[in-house]
Amino acid sequence: MSSIWLGTALVAVITIILILGFLIKEGTPAILEIGIPNFIFDQIWNPTSVTPQYGILSLIVGTLLVTLGAMVIAVPLGIGSAIFIAEIAPQTVRETVKPAIELLAGIPSVVYGFFGLVVLTNWLRISFDLSSGATWLAGSMILGIMALPTIVSVSEDAISSVPQEFRSASLALGATRWQTITGVIVPAALSGITAAVILGMGRAIGETMAVLMVTGNAAIIPDPLYNILSPIRTLTATLGIEMGEVAIGSTHYHALFGMALVLLLITLIVNLSATAILRSIKEGQEGSLRRSIISYAVKERMLSGAYWAIALFTITLAYLIFGILGVIIISVLFGLYRMAVRLLSSQAIQKIAFCIITSGTALVLFVLIVIIFDIVSNGLPALTWEFLTEGPRNLGREGGIFPAIVGTIYLVIGAVAIALPIGVGAAIYLNEYTTEGKITRIIRAGNDLLNGTPSIVFGLFGFAFLVLFVGLGVSLIAGQITLALMILPTIIRTSEEALKSVPDSLRQGSLALGATRWQTVSRVVLPAAAPGILTGTILGIGRAAGETAPLLFTAVVFSKRFLPTSLSEPVMALPYHLFILATNVPGAETQKYGTALVLLLLVTGIYSVAILMRRHAKKNVRW
């Protein structure tokens, strides 16, 4: 049994090696032909011209700009919401607000993209008198909203993990709650907050469908660089647009894989940085008092440096966007702030700060309500019996989405059937059959790398390996395997945490009665950890049901009259159907909103079940 579980634990490592191997194999010919300096630093990406040009600098800049804009939006709102949930909100409010913000993570990216395409870009076009609202600003706003749940959740966990004694000591010395938050709690939680920001950045860099739908997809560097109303194109959007139409084996084809390799390296660096920070936090929490004191002193220096970095970044950004006027405005605001600090009492400052943070959290919830209200109010008229039980007609303008619903269910069931035994087996090996060592570190590193891989890269790997190399073709089974590999890290991580939560006394009691290790795991540990494993499985189901990018080149077609009768046939899927309706089929407004509503109900319903199960387990599990 130990050998079997070791085999399952190595799946993630083997997968990330295969992904890197295939990207290098398929991308190297173009990079060598074009030349690394020309490939990386040439601004022009025009592979279909008479003289093809394969420079990706404009795409890298577009990716970084849209991510930077997203972080400017998401970081203050996310950290403020985390402080509100952990330190300010009453218990009843906290139990409502946190799951509501977490539901933002459950909304599929294609639904965000659809909302941005239909509502946000139109609002920007009218507000700024533009020919098109598909801009850098639209992409950053959508990505900022999408990154919020990650930043809020990880930051809130970091803030909540600060020992209660820190708060009590600060308050006992006469500090206000706001002085305690800014002077004690935030410095103590700074490493976790930094990791949250980095993870949110990784989420934004790797996003495909939303940015593809709202940024305008012009492969240019904004002129001037601070023109947030300029259209841009990202690395992920380029892969999503062009891979489906490129000639296999051409220089263009290999250049796209080279681009995917660059994207993967960027996201891996970002996510490994967050992982290293989180590991450092864990080691600090488990270390000695001396180590904790040294760590806290380092955190204070980090906070001071962070303040100066934020100030410099804010001034630079204001200058880039508004010129010298922006610097003057920022200077005046800072002067007013310093004056207010000197003139106002600490209690008055606390009231103002709490008001700002509460307003920021209310803004996050307002955005969630607006998105859901728009989808629900416009999608309800489409939810007829015909729409839910018939196939599409007239390019989706008539008929229904029944084949897409069934195809989505088939894809999810197959993905979970593949990923669940492998994921639980890997967690069993890591937690029950081995101790910390070189092998476990390699396995965890492989799992972390796989978890940070962008969904579009999974799609390219599935296309190159499963569709072409293995010969599965565009088929249901190719999509199921690709989705299974994508959700595998989530199942491994949640299952391992569930197994860790089972007290060692249960294992020792079983072993003392003469049971083998496997009998103990199968009859004692797994039943006790079942709620946590089930929660992780449901989260995996929700993610698989809402993904589009991994299926673009592996499994889906837009229209199919009959349901698939074998694993070798392609299928329809709700996310891809919505994407094509929103971007390529005019005159199908009702069907677009109806499809978005069905997908939203499916995925958020799954995530809601996971949240309720987690809350139930916390209240009822007693060891």
Secondary structure, 3 states (H helix, E strand, C coil): CHHHHHHHHCHHHHHHHHHHHHHHHHHHHHHHHHCHHHHHHCCCEECCCCCCEECCHHHHHHHHHHHHHHHHHHHHHHHHHHHHHHHHCCHHHHHHHHHHHHHHHHCCHHHHHHHHHHHHHHHHHHHCCCCCCCCHHHHHHHHHHHHHHHHHHHHHHHHHCCCHHHHHHHHHCCCCHHHHHHHHHHHHCHHHHHHHHHHHHHHHHCCCHHHHHHCECCCCCCCCCCCCCCCECCHHHHHHHHHHHCCCCCHHHHHHHHHHHHHHHHHHHHHHHHHHHHHHHHHHHHCCHHHHHHHHHHHHHHHHHHHHHHHHHHHHHHHHHHCHHHHHHHHHHHHHHHHHHHHCCHHHHHHHHHHHHHHHHHHHHHHHHHHHHHHHHHHHHHCCHHHHHCCEECCCCEECCHHHHHHHHHHHHHHHHHHHHHHHHHHHHHHHHCCCCHHHHHHHHHHHHHHCCCHHHHHHHHHHHHHHHCCCCCCHHHHHHHHHHHHHHHHHHHHHHHHHCCCHHHHHHHHHCCCCHHHHHHHHHHHHHHHHHHHHHHHHHHHHHHCCHHHCCCCECCCCCCCCCCCCCCECCHHHHHHHHHHHCCCCHHHHHHHHHHHHHHHHHHHHHHHHHHHHHHHHCCC
